[in-house]
Amino acid sequence: MRGLTRAGKRASEMAFNAGGGAINWFPGHMAAASRAIRDRLKLADLVIEVRDARIPLSSANEDLQPVLSAKRRILALNKKDLANPNIMNMWLDHFQSCKQDCISLNAHSSNSINQLLGLVELKLREAILKEPTLLVMVVGVPNVGKSALINSIHRIANSRFPVNDKMKRARVGPLPGVTQDIAGYKIASQPSIYVLDTPGVLVPSIPDMETGLKLALTGAVKDSVVGEERIAKYLLSLLNIRKTPLHWERLLHRREEFDEDPDDSCEKGSRGSVRRRQRFNNSDALYVQLACQLTW
């Protein structure tokens, strides 16, 4: 986490803000969904706020936090299979120290979903004794896995508490913005428990470019909104600052070997050597070299 903080402080040095400032991606369906979510939150008995386990702070919708903090809430850090487990444990400790119920999970893992359902039952224990019908809302920014989580909850809950309703599935997809309407799914009877799947909503404007880049890297913001080249540079910079082994260095080393004696290769007339040299585009290799030299 310290590495990421250090990276954030020097983001301006990398000129990631060049050619763009605040990120604005708030299509019409998000504005409507944001209003609908606020209205239904008043009726919710429990909120499951899904965040991306790789960026648990950046993937929070800051506009909704005041409302969510006043509700029974579980923070579900999804996609833990893609996150660094050591850093993941540090985040769990952090949220627990803030007196916030938090669980890391993989939406496609039955074990994870069973743990989540156990926590849901614990949080609703008092309400179950008083209310005949309970409402659980699942909220979060785009593409954190809300619909996948809903489908897994519905499938497992239906096996534990069979209901007569026809099995429905929430739409899922690799790009943000697949879910555009609020949909309800019954997951239990006596009492009746419904879970609401909601569209992913962002804040109208993301003033911090680095937050926007993190969201774009994890698929919460469309690449075209931020810029593919800017995202690629940011990713390479993060890999460099974390000292992640890169194959680029070997590629560059091989390129230098080929470029050392270009005349000799041509004089020998070896078709193989000429073909091997043509595989490397000088501009591409130079771009990689510059990216690997970034130290922020």
Phi, psi and omega per residue, in radians:
M1 nan -0.585 3.120
R2 -1.137 -0.621 3.105
G3 -1.085 -0.729 3.130
L4 -1.173 -0.654 3.121
T5 -1.130 -0.748 3.117
R6 -1.082 -0.679 3.116
A7 -1.104 -0.696 -3.117
G8 -1.116 -0.688 -3.104
K9 -1.141 -0.480 -3.079
R10 -1.864 0.278 -3.126
A11 -1.039 -0.657 -3.104
S12 -1.135 -0.543 3.140
E13 -1.155 -0.477 -3.119
M14 -1.473 -0.014 3.094
A15 1.088 0.562 3.095
F16 -1.240 -0.309 3.112
N17 -1.542 -0.106 -3.131
A18 -1.127 2.256 3.116
G19 1.410 0.151 3.134
G20 -3.116 2.561 3.105
G21 -2.073 -1.923 3.133
A22 -1.122 2.521 3.115
I23 -1.674 2.171 -3.127
N24 -2.086 1.871 3.034
W25 -2.443 1.616 -3.057
F26 -2.456 1.220 -3.115
P27 -1.096 2.927 -3.051
G28 -0.949 -0.710 -3.092
H29 -1.160 -0.470 3.103
M30 -1.238 -0.715 3.133
A31 -1.088 -0.783 3.130
A32 -1.154 -0.725 -3.129
A33 -1.139 -0.658 3.135
S34 -1.073 -0.733 3.112
R35 -1.170 -0.736 -3.125
A36 -1.138 -0.687 3.130
I37 -1.097 -0.766 3.135
R38 -1.074 -0.698 3.128
D39 -1.133 -0.767 -3.087
R40 -1.345 -0.392 3.095
L41 -1.066 -0.496 3.121
K42 -1.105 -0.480 -3.085
L43 -1.687 -0.188 -3.030
A44 -1.280 2.386 3.061
D45 -1.533 -0.390 -3.141
L46 -2.709 2.489 3.095
V47 -2.078 2.266 2.969
I48 -1.812 1.891 3.122
E49 -1.632 1.985 -3.095
V50 -1.596 2.241 3.050
R51 -2.204 2.846 3.100
D52 -1.422 2.167 -3.083
A53 -1.049 -0.384 -3.122
R54 -1.399 -0.451 -3.123
I55 -2.425 1.156 -3.014
P56 -1.130 -0.330 3.079
L57 -1.625 -0.799 -3.113
S58 -1.157 -0.442 -3.103
S59 -1.589 0.299 3.039
A60 -1.646 2.381 3.042
N61 -1.447 1.833 -3.032
E62 -1.108 -0.556 -3.123
D63 -1.142 -0.507 -3.103
L64 -1.570 -0.214 -3.031
Q65 -1.023 -0.727 3.118
P66 -1.047 -0.661 3.134
V67 -1.270 -0.767 -3.093
L68 -1.152 -0.634 -3.107
S69 -1.153 -0.326 3.135
A70 -1.565 -0.041 -3.109
K71 -1.871 2.853 2.884
R72 -1.113 2.184 -3.011
R73 -2.458 2.493 2.993
I74 -2.112 2.220 3.021
L75 -1.524 2.064 3.127
A76 -1.878 1.871 3.140
L77 -1.536 1.673 -3.036
N78 -1.484 2.865 -3.140
K79 1.189 0.646 3.139
K80 -1.117 -0.394 3.115
D81 -1.175 -0.290 3.122
L82 -1.744 -0.108 -3.055
A83 -1.723 2.752 3.037
N84 -1.211 2.057 -3.052
P85 -1.079 -0.575 3.135
N86 -1.172 -0.798 3.111
I87 -1.183 -0.607 3.116
M88 -1.017 -0.765 3.130
N89 -1.134 -0.599 3.094
M90 -1.143 -0.693 3.108
W91 -1.141 -0.730 3.121
L92 -1.051 -0.755 3.105
D93 -1.092 -0.694 -3.127
H94 -1.082 -0.855 -3.109
F95 -1.179 -0.611 3.094
Q96 -1.163 -0.622 3.096
S97 -1.173 -0.384 3.082
C98 -1.584 0.198 3.130
K99 1.073 0.637 -3.137
Q100 -2.015 2.185 3.089
D101 -1.140 2.161 -3.048
C102 -2.494 2.473 3.116
I103 -2.489 2.427 3.039
S104 -1.699 2.484 -3.059
L105 -2.707 2.941 2.987
N106 -2.097 2.017 -3.029
A107 -1.030 -0.304 -3.121
H108 -1.733 0.079 -3.116
S109 -1.792 2.153 3.126
S110 -1.072 -0.657 3.140
N111 -1.092 -0.761 3.113
S112 -1.084 -0.771 -3.096
I113 -1.172 -0.659 3.087
N114 -1.100 -0.684 3.086
Q115 -1.126 -0.723 3.119
L116 -1.110 -0.777 3.138
L117 -1.101 -0.620 3.076
G118 -1.097 -0.697 3.116
L119 -1.219 -0.646 3.089
V120 -1.072 -0.802 3.131
E121 -1.072 -0.689 3.133
L122 -1.132 -0.756 -3.122
K123 -1.204 -0.492 -3.103
L124 -1.715 0.125 -3.031
R125 -0.944 -0.817 -3.130
E126 -1.235 -0.723 -3.108
A127 -1.147 -0.599 -3.133
I128 -1.049 -0.597 -3.117
L129 -1.308 -0.320 -3.032
K130 -1.889 -0.567 -2.986
E131 -1.970 2.399 3.100
P132 -1.356 -0.378 -3.127
T133 -2.369 2.324 -3.109
L134 -2.192 2.586 -3.102
L135 -2.153 2.177 3.085
V136 -1.980 2.212 3.133
M137 -1.869 2.421 3.067
V138 -1.936 2.092 -3.098
V139 -2.259 2.849 3.101
G140 2.834 2.994 3.109
V141 -1.279 2.962 -3.108
P142 -1.061 2.546 2.945
N143 1.100 0.528 3.025
V144 -1.650 -0.038 3.071
G145 1.750 0.466 -3.118
K146 -1.124 -0.830 -3.091
S147 -1.177 -0.668 3.081
A148 -1.097 -0.683 3.108
L149 -1.134 -0.756 3.117
I150 -1.026 -0.828 -3.124
N151 -1.054 -0.716 3.141
S152 -1.210 -0.719 3.098
I153 -1.067 -0.800 -3.113
H154 -1.078 -0.760 -3.111
R155 -1.136 -0.826 -3.089
I156 -1.275 -0.731 3.130
A157 -1.117 -0.618 3.136
N158 -1.153 -0.532 3.098
S159 -1.335 -0.487 -3.139
R160 -1.518 -0.687 -3.140
F161 -2.232 1.413 -3.074
P162 -0.954 2.340 3.070
V163 -2.158 2.773 -3.068
N164 -1.467 -0.254 -3.098
D165 -1.117 2.550 3.087
K166 -1.149 2.388 -3.120
M167 -1.116 2.152 3.077
K168 -1.973 2.695 3.121
R169 -2.162 2.461 3.064
A170 -1.425 2.505 3.129
R171 -1.249 2.371 3.099
V172 -2.231 2.780 3.118
G173 -2.960 2.833 -3.094
P174 -1.344 -0.252 -3.110
L175 -1.851 2.654 3.128
P176 -1.217 2.637 3.058
G177 1.637 0.236 3.139
V178 -1.208 -0.813 3.116
T179 -1.493 2.118 -3.118
Q180 -2.153 -0.015 3.117
D181 -2.314 2.711 3.069
I182 -1.465 2.233 -3.116
A183 -2.246 2.501 -3.121
G184 -1.904 2.523 -3.134
Y185 -2.359 2.239 3.130
K186 -1.437 2.234 -3.101
I187 -2.070 -0.081 3.133
A188 -2.856 2.775 3.054
S189 -2.170 2.706 3.085
Q190 0.916 1.222 -0.023
P191 -1.415 2.839 3.085
S192 -1.317 2.227 3.114
I193 -2.120 2.182 3.116
Y194 -1.985 2.486 3.060
V195 -2.035 2.333 -3.113
L196 -1.832 2.192 3.013
D197 -1.602 2.312 -3.079
T198 -2.155 2.675 3.087
P199 -1.124 2.610 3.049
G200 -1.258 2.276 -3.118
V201 -2.216 2.406 3.054
L202 -1.812 3.019 2.986
V203 -1.316 2.686 -3.104
P204 -0.984 -0.578 -3.137
S205 -2.484 2.325 3.090
I206 -1.836 1.740 -3.032
P207 -1.237 -0.480 -3.101
D208 -1.552 2.005 -3.082
M209 -1.067 -0.651 -3.102
E210 -1.162 -0.671 3.055
T211 -1.056 -0.747 3.111
G212 -1.101 -0.670 3.125
L213 -1.160 -0.702 3.102
K214 -1.112 -0.746 3.126
L215 -1.137 -0.644 3.115
A216 -1.206 -0.695 3.136
L217 -1.090 -0.586 -3.102
T218 -1.663 0.081 3.028
G219 1.549 0.183 3.136
A220 -1.438 -0.408 3.105
V221 -2.156 2.421 3.128
K222 -1.057 2.433 -3.127
D223 -0.964 -0.708 -3.049
S224 -1.143 -0.408 -3.131
V225 -1.221 -0.671 -3.097
V226 -1.635 -0.647 -3.091
G227 1.961 2.094 -3.064
E228 -1.060 -0.703 -3.109
E229 -1.147 -0.718 3.134
R230 -1.124 -0.693 3.115
I231 -1.125 -0.749 -3.134
A232 -1.096 -0.752 3.118
K233 -1.087 -0.729 -3.123
Y234 -1.125 -0.753 3.134
L235 -1.080 -0.811 3.131
L236 -1.088 -0.622 3.124
S237 -1.169 -0.732 3.108
L238 -1.110 -0.745 3.117
L239 -1.075 -0.660 -3.118
N240 -1.205 -0.765 -3.086
I241 -1.207 -0.487 3.082
R242 -1.492 0.028 -3.140
K243 0.989 0.659 3.080
T244 -1.217 2.279 3.120
P245 -1.017 2.209 -3.130
L246 -1.975 2.505 3.077
H247 -1.396 -0.183 -3.096
W248 -1.043 -0.662 -3.043
E249 -1.086 -0.711 3.107
R250 -1.150 -0.657 3.113
L251 -1.086 -0.769 -3.135
L252 -1.170 -0.673 3.136
H253 -1.084 -0.752 3.116
R254 -1.134 -0.678 3.125
R255 -1.081 -0.723 3.139
E256 -1.108 -0.660 3.117
E257 -1.088 -0.716 -3.127
F258 -1.213 -0.567 -3.052
D259 -1.515 -0.163 -3.075
E260 -1.068 -0.808 -3.066
D261 -2.307 1.171 -3.067
P262 -1.089 -0.573 -3.103
D263 -1.148 -0.701 -3.131
D264 -1.048 -0.732 -3.104
S265 -1.089 -0.709 -3.090
C266 -1.233 -0.672 -3.110
E267 -1.124 -0.639 -3.127
K268 -1.182 -0.443 3.101
G269 1.177 0.434 3.135
S270 -1.324 2.077 -3.140
R271 -1.089 -0.654 -3.110
G272 -1.106 -0.763 -3.087
S273 -1.187 -0.664 3.118
V274 -1.143 -0.757 -3.129
R275 -1.097 -0.684 -3.136
R276 -1.141 -0.676 -3.135
R277 -1.188 -0.579 -3.080
Q278 -1.247 -0.254 3.135
R279 -1.159 -0.441 -3.034
F280 -1.748 2.101 3.084
N281 -1.547 2.137 -3.048
N282 -1.002 -0.730 -3.109
S283 -1.158 -0.689 3.122
D284 -1.128 -0.786 -3.118
A285 -1.138 -0.676 3.115
L286 -1.119 -0.720 3.122
Y287 -1.070 -0.740 3.124
V288 -1.126 -0.712 -3.133
Q289 -1.076 -0.761 3.128
L290 -1.125 -0.710 -3.133
A291 -1.110 -0.697 -3.114
C292 -1.245 -0.325 -3.123
Q293 -1.529 -0.097 -3.133
L294 -1.139 2.343 -3.029
T295 -2.152 0.216 -3.058
W296 -1.490 nan nan
